[in-house]
Amino acid sequence: DVKVTQSSRYLVKRTGEKVFLECVQDMDHENMFWYRQDPGLGLRLIYFSYDVKMKEKGDIPEGYSVSREKKERFSLILESASTNQTSMYLCASSLARADSNQPQHFGDGTRLSIL
Amino acid sequence: GESVGLHLPTLSVQEGDNSIINCAYSNSASDYFIWYKQESGKGPQFIIDIRSNMDKRQGQRVTVLLNKTVKHLSLQIAATQPGDSAVYFCAAYNNAGNMLTFGGGTRLMVKP
């Protein structure tokens, strides 16, 4: 089974802090994704990565950056946390195949509160 | 772009009955669809998928139906159990590659 592990289930930070959310997958997937999930807004894509050191902006990248130094690890960085970044953050990974899309597999999320 | 919508935010069914959760999508070029289940405090869990060259796919107690003519898909759960209580999302891949668009979710509540 695919295992996507997010380092923290709950996190509380203060406005202006730099926040790191970590995600690790154990299935050698090429693709990794960061989403945020908010009531009434569903899942929204922040950033994704197709390969090591590669990143692409999703639908809502403002205020975030990412790092992918190793294939199995994808980090989300809040450069200067703000209260509107309080949310559930979900990491996902998927296999890359040239001929067909593959399902994304999710971690259990990090519930981040910015005070 | 793609938009994906679920028809009902909440669905309440009796234990043992069959459940049907519906979803509509906007992009006729979408070619791959996934249903996820999200239980409280957990991330979305893959249930079943279907590609556009099929109109029906069955799993264990679940069936997904795809109607490309009206851009509609449904998830059917047979003999619904209390453990099926969760929020269910449909998601569609756009034809450009790895971007998934998610519907808003339907909360399934199972009455004993």
Interface residues (C-beta under 8 A of the other chain):
Chain A: V4 N31 G40 G42 L43 L45 F48 Y50 G58 L90 A92 S94 A96 S100 N101 P103 Q104 H105 F106 G107 D108 G109
Chain B: D31 Y32 I34 Y36 G41 K42 G43 P44 Q45 F46 D49 R51 F89 Y93 G97 N98 M99 L100 F102 G103 G104 G105
